[in-house]
Amino acid sequence: MQLTVLVVTLLFMGIIAAYFIAAVQASDAPQSEINFDARRSRLIWSLLAFGAVVTVASLWSWPHAVRTTSDVVTVNATGYQWYWEIDKESVPVGKPVVFNVHTADVTHGIGIVDPNGRLLVQTQAMPGYVNRVEHVFETAGLHKVICLEFCGIGHHDMVSEFNVVSKQVVRR
């Protein structure tokens, strides 16, 4: 996705640069040969249309809907200074897992990291609000839950763990 955004951004910057170059070159021509208002109007409307298409195309899948079907595993994660309380020791591979994330004190940022250290899921834990995020784990193993928002002196110790296991071995 990042490469796509980079390519679209560079393309968009090139189009804008081309319009500016054309405008500078056209400024040397006699005024009677150029209809600046019509050109400017076309430029603005074409840029708006292009921006709308890019916005819709890049945000089509947002916001991510969280499932509420019976095959979903629900995990409640509560942030405290300076630990996570998670109500499941393990979750299954290949099934949707919905994390209900909240906090009992200050703002925390929950991050779920796979055994290779790659960040899979993240959201904010805010006082008085429950954020829900869904993820389907594809690999088994010990996953870490870390805090991504500096929450005080013990922030670096705010790490918890849970196992992602085959569907037959899930424990509460």
N, C-alpha and C positions, 0 to 999 in steps of 0.2 A: 504494500500500500504506500509506503514512503517513497518508493521509486516513482510510482504513478503520480503522486502529489508533486514531486520534484519536476517531472517531465511536463506536467500541466502548467506548473508555475513558470518554468522557463519558456514554454510556448506562449503563454499569456504575456509575459514580459517582452518577448520578441515581437508580438503583434502590436503592443503598445509602443514599443520603440520604433517600429516601422511607421506607425501613424505619426509620431512626432517628427521623424525624419522627413516624411512626405510633407508635413505642415511647414517645416523649415524651408524645404526646397520650393514649395509653392509660394512662400512669402516673397520670393524674388520675382515672381511673375507679376505682370500688371494686374491691378485690382479688377478690371473689367472682365478678365478671363476666369475668375474664380468666384464661385458662389459659396462663401465660407459658412453661412448659416445652414445651408442644406447639408454640406459636408459634415459640419459639427454635429448636427442633429442625427445623421446616419451613424456617425461614430459613437455617439452616446447610446443610442438605442441598440446598436450591435454589441457594444460592450456590456450593456445591461442584460441583453438576451444571453450572451455567452456566459456571463456570471451566474445567471439563473440556472442555465443548463448544468454548469459545473457544480453548483451548490446542490441541486437536486440529485445529480448522479453520484456525488461523493457522500451524501448523507441519506441515501435511499433506505438503508437498513437501520437507521436510527429513529427513534430510540429503541434500544433492544428490549423486546418484550420478555418478561419473566413468566415462565410457564406456571400454570396452577393445576396441572393434571395429576392424577394419582401416582404416576411413575416417577415423580420428582422427589429427590431426597432434599429435605430442608435442614440446614445447619444454622443455628443461632450463634453468632459471634459477638461478644460484648467486650469493648475495650475499657480497661481501667488503667490508672497510673500505677504500675507499669507492667501490665500483663494482659493477655487475652484469655477470656473464658469462652471455650468452644464446647458445645454440647454433644459433639460426636467425636469418637476416637478414630473412626474410619468411614470412608465413603466409597462407593463402587466405581469401577472403571466403566466408562461408556454410558453412564446414565446422567441425566441432567441433575445438577446439584445447585440449589438456590441458597445463597448465603444471605441471611437477614443480619445486617451489620448495624450495630448501635453502640453507644457509649454511655457510661455511667458518670463521667466527669467532664473531661475536656475533649476537644476535637482530636481524633486519631485518623490515620490513613491506613487502611488494611491492604496488605499486599500478600498474595499467595504465590509462593515460589516453588517450582518443581525441583526434583532431586539434582538437576544439572545447574541450578541457580538462575533459571530463566523466570522472569515475572510473567505469570499467567493471567492474573485477575487483580484489579485494584479498584477501591472505591473509598469514599470518605465515611467515617463514623462520626456523627455529629450529635451533640446533646439534644434530646427531645425529638429525634427523628430516626426512622429506620430506613436505611438504604438497602435495596435488594439487588443482588447481582447473580447471574447464572453462569455456570461453566460446566462443560462436559470434559472430564479428565480422560485423556487417552492413554496415559502410561501409569502403571502402578509404582508405588514407592512412597517414601516419607517426604511429605510436602511441608514446607515451613510457612507460618503466618507471621509476618513482620509488620511493624508500624512504619508508615511512610511519611508521617507528619510529626515534626518535632513536638513532643508533648511534655518535656521537662527533663530533669536530671537523670532519670532512669530510662529514658527513651531507648537507648542502645540495648537494654535487656528485655525489651518487649518483643519476645519471640516465643512462638508456640508451634506445635506440630500436630499433624494428623496423617493417617495412612490412607492412601488410595489403593484399594485391594480389589481382587476379583469379586464378582457379585455374590458368590456363595459365602464369603468370609466376613461380611460387614457386621461390625459390632457397634453397639450404642456406647 
